[in-house]
């Protein structure tokens, strides 16, 4: 993982993630191979903030059907990044929450 843009793919925009933003927790879809230290460095570099902790989880892809054919969406990795007290990510989260 060389670039922070290779680690952090996009934000997760859900009702729960929007509520967690008030507590300084931001949720991102990250590369499946990304580690917690890589995610920490990428967030600190991209958004110029200090990260307190990073929690990650692998989300299983859902099973989908098209007629009689069954398939699966790919698994993906989610990271919940907690910022230090008084820190905020302003780039695109200000318009959302």
Residue pairs with C-beta under 8 A, 6 or more apart in sequence:
1 7
1 31
1 33
1 34
1 38
1 42
4 41
4 42
4 43
4 45
4 46
5 46
6 31
7 30
7 31
7 34
7 38
7 39
7 41
7 42
8 28
8 29
8 30
8 39
8 42
8 43
8 46
9 28
9 29
9 30
9 31
10 28
10 29
11 17
11 26
11 27
11 28
11 29
11 92
11 93
12 27
12 28
12 29
12 78
13 96
14 27
17 25
17 26
17 27
18 96
18 97
20 26
20 27
20 80
21 93
21 96
21 97
22 97
23 82
24 52
24 82
24 83
24 84
24 85
24 87
24 88
25 80
25 81
25 82
25 83
26 43
26 80
26 81
26 83
26 89
26 93
27 78
27 79
27 80
27 81
28 39
28 43
28 78
28 79
28 81
29 76
29 77
29 78
30 39
30 56
30 77
30 78
30 79
31 77
32 58
32 75
32 76
32 77
34 42
34 56
34 77
34 79
36 54
36 56
36 79
39 54
39 56
39 79
39 81
40 51
40 54
40 81
43 49
43 51
43 54
43 81
43 89
44 50
44 51
47 89
47 90
47 91
49 83
49 84
49 87
49 88
49 89
50 83
50 84
50 87
51 81
51 82
51 83
51 84
52 82
52 83
52 84
53 81
53 82
54 79
54 80
54 81
54 82
55 79
55 80
55 82
56 77
56 78
56 79
56 80
57 77
57 78
58 75
58 76
58 77
58 78
59 75
59 76
59 77
59 78
60 75
61 72
61 73
61 74
61 75
61 76
62 72
62 73
63 70
63 71
63 72
63 73
64 70
64 71
64 72
64 73
65 71
83 89
